């Protein structure tokens, strides 16, 4: 086992090859000169990081709002919908994240996720029909 592996990763020789780290530390481009927008930093890499964080935070907020409204429309109860959306486990959150990544990475991944979702929807509808038939035997 190698000693000081953490230090090796941060060695100046390895950091010279890291383009993102180099761009963050010293940029020869003044982003404020090339933009019509008022930017928070003169370093383009810093502006991209700020934009990435802001977009991800905004998407999480909007996603939670949409999920809560869809769950509320399904259940008809606002409190139960909030519990469902906010009460996810880490495993289900990771599974949803993985399915989303799989669906956005390739057409094959999208096909797998879409086929799985269609199958689950058909299964749920079949179960609902089955319950209706068993609860009311006169209707066929």
C-alpha atoms as an extended CHARMM CRD file, in Angstrom:
* protein
*
       140  EXT
         1         1  UNK       CA              0.0000000000        0.0000000000        0.0000000000  PROA      1               0.0000000000
         2         2  UNK       CA              1.3120000000        3.3900000000       -0.9780000000  PROA      2               0.0000000000
         3         3  UNK       CA              1.9050000000        5.9960000000        1.7100000000  PROA      3               0.0000000000
         4         4  UNK       CA              0.8200000000        9.6020000000        1.2450000000  PROA      4               0.0000000000
         5         5  UNK       CA             -1.5580000000        8.7830000000       -1.6290000000  PROA      5               0.0000000000
         6         6  UNK       CA             -3.6210000000       11.8780000000       -0.7540000000  PROA      6               0.0000000000
         7         7  UNK       CA             -0.5350000000       14.0400000000       -1.0610000000  PROA      7               0.0000000000
         8         8  UNK       CA              0.3480000000       12.4070000000       -4.3720000000  PROA      8               0.0000000000
         9         9  UNK       CA             -3.0210000000       13.4070000000       -5.8300000000  PROA      9               0.0000000000
        10        10  UNK       CA             -2.3930000000       17.0080000000       -4.8160000000  PROA      10              0.0000000000
        11        11  UNK       CA              1.1940000000       17.1390000000       -5.9880000000  PROA      11              0.0000000000
        12        12  UNK       CA              2.1300000000       20.1050000000       -8.2020000000  PROA      12              0.0000000000
        13        13  UNK       CA              3.0300000000       17.7420000000      -11.0580000000  PROA      13              0.0000000000
        14        14  UNK       CA             -0.4750000000       16.2160000000      -11.1170000000  PROA      14              0.0000000000
        15        15  UNK       CA             -2.2190000000       19.5460000000      -10.6490000000  PROA      15              0.0000000000
        16        16  UNK       CA             -0.4270000000       20.9570000000      -13.6960000000  PROA      16              0.0000000000
        17        17  UNK       CA             -2.4430000000       18.5480000000      -15.8600000000  PROA      17              0.0000000000
        18        18  UNK       CA             -5.8040000000       19.3910000000      -14.2430000000  PROA      18              0.0000000000
        19        19  UNK       CA             -7.3260000000       21.9300000000      -16.6270000000  PROA      19              0.0000000000
        20        20  UNK       CA            -10.2790000000       22.8240000000      -14.3990000000  PROA      20              0.0000000000
        21        21  UNK       CA             -8.0700000000       23.4780000000      -11.3760000000  PROA      21              0.0000000000
        22        22  UNK       CA             -5.7060000000       25.5540000000      -13.4780000000  PROA      22              0.0000000000
        23        23  UNK       CA             -8.5690000000       27.5740000000      -14.9410000000  PROA      23              0.0000000000
        24        24  UNK       CA             -9.9840000000       28.2240000000      -11.4630000000  PROA      24              0.0000000000
        25        25  UNK       CA             -6.6750000000       29.3160000000      -10.0160000000  PROA      25              0.0000000000
        26        26  UNK       CA             -5.5320000000       31.5940000000      -12.7920000000  PROA      26              0.0000000000
        27        27  UNK       CA             -7.4750000000       32.5920000000      -15.8360000000  PROA      27              0.0000000000
        28        28  UNK       CA             -5.9650000000       34.7450000000      -18.5180000000  PROA      28              0.0000000000
        29        29  UNK       CA             -9.4620000000       35.6880000000      -19.7080000000  PROA      29              0.0000000000
        30        30  UNK       CA            -11.3720000000       38.5620000000      -18.1380000000  PROA      30              0.0000000000
        31        31  UNK       CA            -14.9850000000       37.3780000000      -18.3030000000  PROA      31              0.0000000000
        32        32  UNK       CA            -16.3670000000       40.8040000000      -17.4890000000  PROA      32              0.0000000000
        33        33  UNK       CA            -14.8010000000       42.3090000000      -20.6250000000  PROA      33              0.0000000000
        34        34  UNK       CA            -16.3840000000       39.7620000000      -22.9720000000  PROA      34              0.0000000000
        35        35  UNK       CA            -19.9170000000       39.7990000000      -21.5970000000  PROA      35              0.0000000000
        36        36  UNK       CA            -22.8840000000       42.1240000000      -21.7290000000  PROA      36              0.0000000000
        37        37  UNK       CA            -24.1830000000       40.5740000000      -18.4880000000  PROA      37              0.0000000000
        38        38  UNK       CA            -22.9540000000       41.6880000000      -15.0860000000  PROA      38              0.0000000000
        39        39  UNK       CA            -20.9580000000       38.6700000000      -13.9360000000  PROA      39              0.0000000000
        40        40  UNK       CA            -19.9870000000       37.9500000000      -10.3170000000  PROA      40              0.0000000000
        41        41  UNK       CA            -16.3790000000       37.0520000000      -11.0910000000  PROA      41              0.0000000000
        42        42  UNK       CA            -13.8010000000       37.9200000000      -13.6940000000  PROA      42              0.0000000000
        43        43  UNK       CA            -12.8440000000       34.2190000000      -13.8620000000  PROA      43              0.0000000000
        44        44  UNK       CA            -15.0150000000       32.2870000000      -16.3890000000  PROA      44              0.0000000000
        45        45  UNK       CA            -14.6040000000       28.9750000000      -14.5380000000  PROA      45              0.0000000000
        46        46  UNK       CA            -15.8940000000       30.5110000000      -11.3050000000  PROA      46              0.0000000000
        47        47  UNK       CA            -18.9050000000       31.9270000000      -13.1540000000  PROA      47              0.0000000000
        48        48  UNK       CA            -19.6670000000       28.4800000000      -14.5830000000  PROA      48              0.0000000000
        49        49  UNK       CA            -19.5020000000       26.9090000000      -11.1190000000  PROA      49              0.0000000000
        50        50  UNK       CA            -21.8470000000       29.5620000000       -9.7020000000  PROA      50              0.0000000000
        51        51  UNK       CA            -24.2550000000       29.0160000000      -12.6060000000  PROA      51              0.0000000000
        52        52  UNK       CA            -24.1460000000       25.2330000000      -12.1440000000  PROA      52              0.0000000000
        53        53  UNK       CA            -24.9700000000       25.4720000000       -8.4380000000  PROA      53              0.0000000000
        54        54  UNK       CA            -27.7820000000       27.9790000000       -9.0270000000  PROA      54              0.0000000000
        55        55  UNK       CA            -29.3390000000       25.8720000000      -11.8150000000  PROA      55              0.0000000000
        56        56  UNK       CA            -29.1870000000       22.6730000000       -9.7740000000  PROA      56              0.0000000000
        57        57  UNK       CA            -30.7570000000       24.3580000000       -6.7390000000  PROA      57              0.0000000000
        58        58  UNK       CA            -33.5030000000       25.8850000000       -8.8750000000  PROA      58              0.0000000000
        59        59  UNK       CA            -34.2260000000       22.5600000000      -10.5750000000  PROA      59              0.0000000000
        60        60  UNK       CA            -34.5400000000       20.8230000000       -7.1890000000  PROA      60              0.0000000000
        61        61  UNK       CA            -37.0020000000       23.4470000000       -5.9430000000  PROA      61              0.0000000000
        62        62  UNK       CA            -39.1150000000       23.2970000000       -9.1180000000  PROA      62              0.0000000000
        63        63  UNK       CA            -38.9950000000       19.4820000000       -9.1830000000  PROA      63              0.0000000000
        64        64  UNK       CA            -40.2280000000       19.2450000000       -5.5770000000  PROA      64              0.0000000000
        65        65  UNK       CA            -43.0900000000       21.6500000000       -6.3380000000  PROA      65              0.0000000000
        66        66  UNK       CA            -44.1670000000       19.6730000000       -9.4100000000  PROA      66              0.0000000000
        67        67  UNK       CA            -43.8790000000       16.3200000000       -7.6250000000  PROA      67              0.0000000000
        68        68  UNK       CA            -45.9540000000       17.6030000000       -4.7010000000  PROA      68              0.0000000000
        69        69  UNK       CA            -48.6860000000       18.8680000000       -7.0340000000  PROA      69              0.0000000000
        70        70  UNK       CA            -48.7910000000       15.6060000000       -8.9820000000  PROA      70              0.0000000000
        71        71  UNK       CA            -48.9790000000       13.6020000000       -5.7420000000  PROA      71              0.0000000000
        72        72  UNK       CA            -51.6710000000       15.9650000000       -4.4460000000  PROA      72              0.0000000000
        73        73  UNK       CA            -53.7010000000       15.4430000000       -7.6150000000  PROA      73              0.0000000000
        74        74  UNK       CA            -53.3400000000       11.6730000000       -7.2030000000  PROA      74              0.0000000000
        75        75  UNK       CA            -54.1730000000       11.5150000000       -3.4840000000  PROA      75              0.0000000000
        76        76  UNK       CA            -56.4430000000       14.5350000000       -3.1380000000  PROA      76              0.0000000000
        77        77  UNK       CA            -54.7140000000       15.3450000000        0.1620000000  PROA      77              0.0000000000
        78        78  UNK       CA            -52.0210000000       18.0220000000        0.3310000000  PROA      78              0.0000000000
        79        79  UNK       CA            -50.4390000000       16.8080000000        3.5800000000  PROA      79              0.0000000000
        80        80  UNK       CA            -50.1640000000       13.2110000000        2.3940000000  PROA      80              0.0000000000
        81        81  UNK       CA            -48.6410000000       14.4090000000       -0.8750000000  PROA      81              0.0000000000
        82        82  UNK       CA            -45.9790000000       16.4050000000        0.9980000000  PROA      82              0.0000000000
        83        83  UNK       CA            -45.2210000000       13.3820000000        3.1940000000  PROA      83              0.0000000000
        84        84  UNK       CA            -44.7800000000       11.2070000000        0.1150000000  PROA      84              0.0000000000
        85        85  UNK       CA            -42.4200000000       13.6210000000       -1.6380000000  PROA      85              0.0000000000
        86        86  UNK       CA            -40.3870000000       14.5880000000        1.4410000000  PROA      86              0.0000000000
        87        87  UNK       CA            -40.3440000000       11.1120000000        3.0230000000  PROA      87              0.0000000000
        88        88  UNK       CA            -38.2110000000        9.3520000000        0.4340000000  PROA      88              0.0000000000
        89        89  UNK       CA            -35.3910000000        7.1390000000        1.5590000000  PROA      89              0.0000000000
        90        90  UNK       CA            -31.8390000000        7.4880000000        0.3120000000  PROA      90              0.0000000000
        91        91  UNK       CA            -32.2530000000        4.2660000000       -1.6690000000  PROA      91              0.0000000000
        92        92  UNK       CA            -35.3100000000        5.5070000000       -3.5490000000  PROA      92              0.0000000000
        93        93  UNK       CA            -33.6610000000        8.8830000000       -4.1810000000  PROA      93              0.0000000000
        94        94  UNK       CA            -30.5840000000        7.1660000000       -5.6290000000  PROA      94              0.0000000000
        95        95  UNK       CA            -32.7480000000        4.8240000000       -7.7160000000  PROA      95              0.0000000000
        96        96  UNK       CA            -34.6520000000        7.7730000000       -9.1880000000  PROA      96              0.0000000000
        97        97  UNK       CA            -31.4090000000        9.6220000000       -9.8420000000  PROA      97              0.0000000000
        98        98  UNK       CA            -29.9480000000        6.5460000000      -11.5580000000  PROA      98              0.0000000000
        99        99  UNK       CA            -33.0480000000        6.0520000000      -13.7050000000  PROA      99              0.0000000000
       100       100  UNK       CA            -32.9390000000        9.7140000000      -14.7180000000  PROA      100             0.0000000000
       101       101  UNK       CA            -29.2710000000        9.4960000000      -15.6360000000  PROA      101             0.0000000000
       102       102  UNK       CA            -29.8330000000        6.2780000000      -17.5790000000  PROA      102             0.0000000000
       103       103  UNK       CA            -32.7070000000        7.8520000000      -19.4940000000  PROA      103             0.0000000000
       104       104  UNK       CA            -30.7290000000       10.9620000000      -20.4270000000  PROA      104             0.0000000000
       105       105  UNK       CA            -27.4570000000        9.2730000000      -21.3940000000  PROA      105             0.0000000000
       106       106  UNK       CA            -28.5340000000        7.2710000000      -24.4350000000  PROA      106             0.0000000000
       107       107  UNK       CA            -31.5250000000        6.3010000000      -26.5640000000  PROA      107             0.0000000000
       108       108  UNK       CA            -31.1790000000        2.7250000000      -25.2870000000  PROA      108             0.0000000000
       109       109  UNK       CA            -31.3110000000        3.9510000000      -21.6780000000  PROA      109             0.0000000000
       110       110  UNK       CA            -34.3830000000        6.0430000000      -22.4710000000  PROA      110             0.0000000000
       111       111  UNK       CA            -36.0140000000        2.9850000000      -24.0540000000  PROA      111             0.0000000000
       112       112  UNK       CA            -35.2950000000        0.8300000000      -21.0040000000  PROA      112             0.0000000000
       113       113  UNK       CA            -36.6550000000        3.4080000000      -18.5630000000  PROA      113             0.0000000000
       114       114  UNK       CA            -39.7130000000        4.2020000000      -20.7170000000  PROA      114             0.0000000000
       115       115  UNK       CA            -40.5310000000        0.5010000000      -21.2170000000  PROA      115             0.0000000000
       116       116  UNK       CA            -40.2290000000       -0.1090000000      -17.4810000000  PROA      116             0.0000000000
       117       117  UNK       CA            -42.5310000000        2.8240000000      -16.7060000000  PROA      117             0.0000000000
       118       118  UNK       CA            -45.1210000000        1.7010000000      -19.2770000000  PROA      118             0.0000000000
       119       119  UNK       CA            -44.9970000000       -1.8190000000      -17.8330000000  PROA      119             0.0000000000
       120       120  UNK       CA            -45.4740000000       -0.5130000000      -14.2920000000  PROA      120             0.0000000000
       121       121  UNK       CA            -48.4210000000        1.6530000000      -15.4190000000  PROA      121             0.0000000000
       122       122  UNK       CA            -50.1020000000       -1.2850000000      -17.1620000000  PROA      122             0.0000000000
       123       123  UNK       CA            -49.5310000000       -3.4670000000      -14.0940000000  PROA      123             0.0000000000
       124       124  UNK       CA            -51.0970000000       -0.8380000000      -11.8090000000  PROA      124             0.0000000000
       125       125  UNK       CA            -54.1270000000       -0.4570000000      -14.0720000000  PROA      125             0.0000000000
       126       126  UNK       CA            -54.5710000000       -4.2120000000      -14.2470000000  PROA      126             0.0000000000
       127       127  UNK       CA            -54.4900000000       -4.4570000000      -10.4520000000  PROA      127             0.0000000000
       128       128  UNK       CA            -57.1000000000       -1.6910000000      -10.1810000000  PROA      128             0.0000000000
       129       129  UNK       CA            -59.3920000000       -3.4780000000      -12.6370000000  PROA      129             0.0000000000
       130       130  UNK       CA            -58.9110000000       -6.7220000000      -10.7480000000  PROA      130             0.0000000000
       131       131  UNK       CA            -59.8780000000       -5.0830000000       -7.4470000000  PROA      131             0.0000000000
       132       132  UNK       CA            -62.9800000000       -3.5460000000       -9.0130000000  PROA      132             0.0000000000
       133       133  UNK       CA            -64.1160000000       -6.8960000000      -10.3850000000  PROA      133             0.0000000000
       134       134  UNK       CA            -63.6050000000       -8.6320000000       -7.0390000000  PROA      134             0.0000000000
       135       135  UNK       CA            -65.3830000000       -5.9170000000       -5.0600000000  PROA      135             0.0000000000
       136       136  UNK       CA            -68.4150000000       -5.8470000000       -7.4040000000  PROA      136             0.0000000000
       137       137  UNK       CA            -69.0140000000       -9.3110000000       -8.9490000000  PROA      137             0.0000000000
       138       138  UNK       CA            -72.0890000000       -8.1560000000      -10.9250000000  PROA      138             0.0000000000
       139       139  UNK       CA            -69.9990000000       -5.8730000000      -13.1200000000  PROA      139             0.0000000000
       140       140  UNK       CA            -67.8670000000       -7.7190000000      -15.6270000000  PROA      140             0.0000000000
